[in-house]
Amino acid sequence: MRTLLFCVVVGAIGFFSFKSSSTTSTAGYGIGDAVADFNLKNANSALSQTGKMVSLKSYEKAKGYIVTFTCNSCPYSVAYEDRLIDLHKKYASKGYPVIAINPNDIKRKPSDSFSEMTVRANDKKFPFAYLRDDSQDIATAFGARKTPHIFLLERKGDKKIVQFIGAIDDNTEPDRVKVKYLENAIDELLAGKPVTKTTAKAIGCTIKWKKQ
């Protein structure tokens, strides 16, 4: 109910309808960059993998990866949870699994702790790994700034190449979505075509970085 109320109120003042724009920044990966692997602890006990370390290499048959920086505490992230579930169910069997990563500082957002992530994954029955980036090194390496923030990777030999960065679609309210940026990009890759639209502005809460 809280999420629904948030979406209705914010949608009423026009924040949820937005045009896509470039997410390119001076920090982090860009389109065409090869991504370094990571190894993070999985909070999803629904997969009987609580505490298991997960890396890109863990997905031996993957053609690519839908790497998603997200969290428990951001209303935008919560609004997209069902769509992430649907994306995994649609594309994991085609070689593109969702890998969710929570980078938020738990001192600033206690609800994003590993134990709370496990509770959330169980409550929502996440079919994908939900990983904890305690050091925030992975979010920094990717150049993630929002939750949610998507990085679509394509596997080319031993390399994982960034093919799309940004938003899942063009509206936080699912009933108002007109363009599915991420799905379009995945479908093009599966068809052996180059991605037409490689960036779309990520809309969400700012990542809660540790205070220096």
C-alpha positions in Angstrom: 0.0 0.0 0.0 2.9 2.4 0.8 4.4 1.8 -2.6 1.1 2.3 -4.4 0.5 5.5 -2.5 4.0 6.8 -3.3 3.5 6.1 -7.0 0.1 7.7 -7.1 1.2 10.9 -5.3 4.5 11.3 -7.2 2.9 10.3 -10.5 0.3 13.0 -9.9 2.9 15.7 -10.0 4.5 14.3 -13.1 7.7 12.7 -11.9 7.1 9.3 -13.4 6.8 10.3 -17.0 10.2 11.0 -18.4 12.2 11.1 -21.6 15.2 8.9 -22.0 18.6 10.5 -22.1 22.3 9.5 -21.9 23.6 8.1 -18.6 27.3 8.4 -19.7 29.5 9.7 -17.0 33.2 10.1 -16.5 33.3 7.4 -13.8 32.5 3.7 -14.3 31.9 1.5 -17.3 30.6 2.8 -20.6 29.0 1.2 -23.6 31.5 -1.3 -25.2 33.6 -1.6 -22.0 34.6 -5.0 -20.7 33.5 -5.6 -17.1 35.7 -7.1 -14.5 34.1 -10.1 -12.6 33.0 -9.7 -9.0 32.3 -12.1 -6.1 29.5 -11.1 -3.7 27.5 -12.8 -1.0 24.0 -13.9 -2.0 21.1 -13.0 0.4 18.5 -15.0 -1.4 17.6 -18.1 0.7 14.7 -18.8 -1.6 17.4 -20.2 -4.0 18.9 -22.2 -1.0 22.0 -20.1 -1.6 22.1 -17.8 1.4 25.7 -16.8 2.1 26.9 -18.3 -1.2 29.4 -16.2 -3.1 28.2 -15.4 -6.6 30.1 -14.1 -9.6 29.5 -13.6 -13.3 31.6 -16.8 -13.8 28.9 -18.6 -11.7 26.6 -18.5 -14.7 28.5 -20.9 -17.0 25.8 -21.0 -19.7 24.9 -17.3 -19.7 24.9 -15.3 -23.0 24.8 -12.2 -20.9 23.7 -10.7 -17.7 21.1 -8.2 -16.5 23.1 -6.6 -13.7 20.8 -4.4 -11.6 21.8 -2.1 -8.7 18.8 -2.0 -6.4 17.8 -2.0 -2.8 15.0 -2.6 -0.2 14.5 0.9 0.9 14.0 3.0 -2.3 10.3 3.2 -3.5 11.5 3.3 -7.1 13.3 0.0 -6.6 10.3 -1.5 -4.9 8.1 -0.4 -7.8 10.3 -2.3 -10.2 10.6 -5.5 -8.2 7.8 -7.3 -10.0 9.3 -6.3 -13.4 12.7 -7.7 -12.4 11.0 -10.9 -11.5 9.3 -11.0 -14.8 12.5 -10.2 -16.7 14.3 -13.0 -15.0 11.5 -15.5 -15.8 11.4 -14.4 -19.4 15.1 -14.1 -20.2 17.1 -16.3 -17.8 16.2 -19.4 -19.8 17.3 -17.5 -22.9 20.7 -16.8 -21.4 20.2 -13.5 -19.7 19.6 -13.9 -15.9 19.0 -11.0 -13.6 21.7 -10.4 -11.0 20.6 -7.8 -8.3 23.1 -6.0 -6.2 22.4 -3.9 -3.2 25.2 -1.3 -2.5 23.6 1.0 0.0 25.4 1.9 3.2 23.6 0.1 6.0 24.5 2.8 8.5 22.4 5.2 6.5 19.8 2.6 5.5 19.6 -0.2 8.0 16.8 -1.8 6.0 19.3 -2.7 3.3 21.3 -5.0 5.6 22.1 -8.5 4.5 19.5 -10.0 6.9 16.8 -7.6 5.7 17.7 -8.4 2.1 17.1 -12.1 2.9 13.7 -11.2 4.3 12.8 -9.2 1.2 14.0 -11.9 -1.2 11.9 -14.4 0.6 8.8 -12.2 0.8 8.9 -11.4 -2.9 10.1 -14.9 -3.9 13.0 -13.5 -6.0 14.0 -16.1 -8.6 17.4 -14.4 -9.0 20.5 -13.8 -6.9 20.3 -10.8 -4.6 23.9 -9.8 -3.7 25.3 -7.5 -1.0 28.0 -5.0 -2.1 29.2 -4.0 1.4 32.4 -2.3 0.2 30.6 -0.5 -2.6 33.5 -1.3 -4.8 31.3 -3.0 -7.4 28.9 -0.1 -7.6 31.8 2.3 -7.9 33.4 0.2 -10.7 30.2 0.1 -12.7 29.5 3.8 -12.2 26.1 3.1 -10.7 24.4 6.1 -9.2 20.7 5.2 -8.7 18.5 2.4 -7.5 17.5 0.9 -9.8 20.3 1.2 -12.3 20.7 -1.3 -15.1 23.8 -2.6 -16.8 23.1 -5.1 -19.6 26.2 -7.2 -20.4 26.8 -9.4 -23.4 29.2 -12.3 -23.1 31.8 -12.4 -25.8 34.3 -15.2 -25.2 35.8 -14.5 -21.8 34.7 -10.9 -21.9 31.5 -9.4 -20.6 30.7 -6.3 -22.7 28.4 -3.5 -21.6 25.7 -3.1 -24.2 23.0 -1.0 -22.4 23.0 1.3 -19.3 20.1 3.0 -17.6 16.4 2.4 -17.0 14.3 -0.7 -17.5 11.5 1.3 -19.3 10.1 4.8 -19.6 7.7 4.9 -16.6 7.8 3.8 -13.0 4.1 3.1 -13.1 3.8 -0.2 -15.0 0.4 0.7 -16.6 1.9 3.8 -18.2 5.0 2.1 -19.8 5.3 2.8 -23.5 8.9 1.9 -24.3 10.7 -1.1 -22.7 14.3 -0.1 -23.2 15.9 -3.1 -21.6 13.7 -5.7 -23.2 14.3 -4.1 -26.6 18.0 -4.3 -26.1 18.0 -7.9 -25.0 15.8 -8.9 -27.9 18.2 -7.2 -30.3 21.2 -9.1 -28.9 19.3 -12.4 -29.0 18.5 -11.7 -32.7 22.2 -11.1 -33.4 21.7 -7.4 -33.9 23.4 -4.3 -32.4 21.5 -2.5 -29.7 19.8 0.5 -31.2 19.3 2.5 -28.0 22.2 1.9 -25.7 21.4 4.4 -22.8 18.3 5.6 -21.0 18.4 7.8 -18.0 18.1 5.9 -14.7 15.4 7.3 -12.5 15.4 6.4 -8.8 16.9 7.1 -5.4 20.6 8.0 -5.2 22.9 5.3 -3.9 23.6 5.8 -0.2 27.4 6.1 -0.2 29.5 5.6 2.9 30.6 8.9 4.4 34.3 9.5 3.9 
